[in-house]
Amino acid sequence: MAASETVLRPPLGSLFSSCHLPSFSLNFSPLLSFKPSSSRKRRGLRCTNTLARGDTFQSPDCVSKGKKLQSTRCRCQRNDIEEDIRSNLLPTDGLKSDLDEMPLPVNGNLSSNGSTQSAGTNSIEDEAWDLLRQSIVYYCGSPIGTIAANDPNSTSVLNYDQVFIRDFIPSGIAFLLKGEYDIVRNFILYTLQLQSWEKTMDCHSPGQGLMPASFKVKTVPLDGDDSMTEEVLDPDFGEAAIGRVAPVDSGLWWIILLRAYGKCTGDVSVQERVDVQTGIKMILKLCLADGFDMFPTLLVTDGSCMIDRRMGIHGHPLEIQALFYSALVCAREMLTPEDGSDDLIRALNNRLVALSFHIREYYWLDMKKINEIYRYQTEEYSYDAVNKFNIYPDQIPSWLVDFMPNRGGYLIGNLQPAHMDFRFFSLGNLWSIVSSLATNDQSHAILDFVEAKWAELVADMPFKICYPAMEGEEWRIITGSDPKNTPWSYHNGGSWPTLLWQLTVASIKMGRPEIAEKAVELAERRIAIDKWPEYYDTKRARFIGKQARLYQTWSIAGYLVAKLLLANPSAAKFLTSEEDSDLRNAFSCMISANPRRTRGRKKTQQPFIV
Ligand code: GLC
């Protein structure tokens, strides 16, 4: 239909050109012809221990082996990584880091005012550091990550003995802020190797750029030689995970950590490596591939992020969109221009603008917007519909009517045709602030909302993963009667101390660190006494979660990152992104062309009803 062509293509394209952004085409097929370098054909890594079993590890000797494929021993496979490890994993010497301009570390900790924080004065922090170090996982003698939980009394370990990509992010940042760079560098480079692993589930393979949810270092007998063992990195892409969900967030977090590593250490040689650049592009290729979508948001299945089991967040959940936006911004900063990358950069820029417009316009909720939705006309068949997604006002949940404060607002959890998920999801909102996916005003409004709803979102322990919990029939249908996700537990309204670090970055970015300080103070009252639980239960977060692990690493690391950043707020800039003028310009062009802004309700024409 000719009319729809004019609506679909020119508005975006013409806006960009009039705003002097690079012109773009939604068809960026050259990107899809991108070929990984030959080094990426490796299928994960093995590391042979040349000593007899039981002896102390001394000289690792890595071989590459295809998982489920015939083993291919190749001693020179790990050339670049191992070379880096040997030639100095701690790029502290001679590196110009942003940290150089900051106050000198005191006992390794950065202090904003130069005051000494002598060992022992903060026993909780000391304990946290000890625990974090105890959770370190080594491969070929080098630190490469931290296990999810180190609970000595837990009877069922499940996969908590693995290194989860998302869980490692606060650990990695804590180490970066402490000036211990090697573990982060190793993590980045080794997980990159896993990206190209052979992965299948019932004969189906997901996209090439997928990063695993987690991996484990296994010590196994060496084929053909019983007296020797080798270490194997064994990733899980979801093929073994409960529910078999692909972790969409892993690759996005990997890009975010890579950028933070470069910013913090000043060592951009890692992000400039050919294999790292290839890794970034593979992740982008997977995310930017053409599909059936009408929306610029990333379409994913339920459980593809921190909430990794069924919670009714399939579709376009905010958490994924915030991480997606953030990863695009970080990748744009790190991609080295080269022949053939123009299409990718163009596609990325276009997506950034379309994505921020979509989220800021359609996900935003405050009193004014609720009132607008309350008075929505429905069944508007037209190109300039105000109620584009055909939301029926009756969908506004009764809890929301009283819950929304007069001041403040937030981004809703999800948006689909005829469906708004009005729940508040913390990580998505906080990371929208951190990445500047939310506007400056929206970011302040989200923090206003957090302050106004402190009793519900924080109560006795920061921070509710989402609000409110689903109960009764809704819980039964949406979670599939999940006994772990009962109301006010785990993903269903449980409180997760790890979210402290994202809260801290967001509040520092907006110049309101006192919000994070208050939350940290509250956490300090219990968290160490309670043995660093994974999550807390009940409306007010009064109980340790019924199935929560103790000594959960990202609870420990999240607390440490919060403390380190509050002591040295300027370090938060390693994690935050500011909207640049190109994006701002394109965004304001789009917003002025939006019917919702240009068309007042009075002028509304009679909608076409089909
Ligand atoms: C749970 C969480 C997930 C986390 C994992 C390891 O499955 O839902 O987000 O990565 O535990 O801690």
Residues whose N, C-alpha, C, O or C-beta is under 5 A from the ligand:
A	BS01	GLC	A148 F164 D167 C305 M306 I307 D308
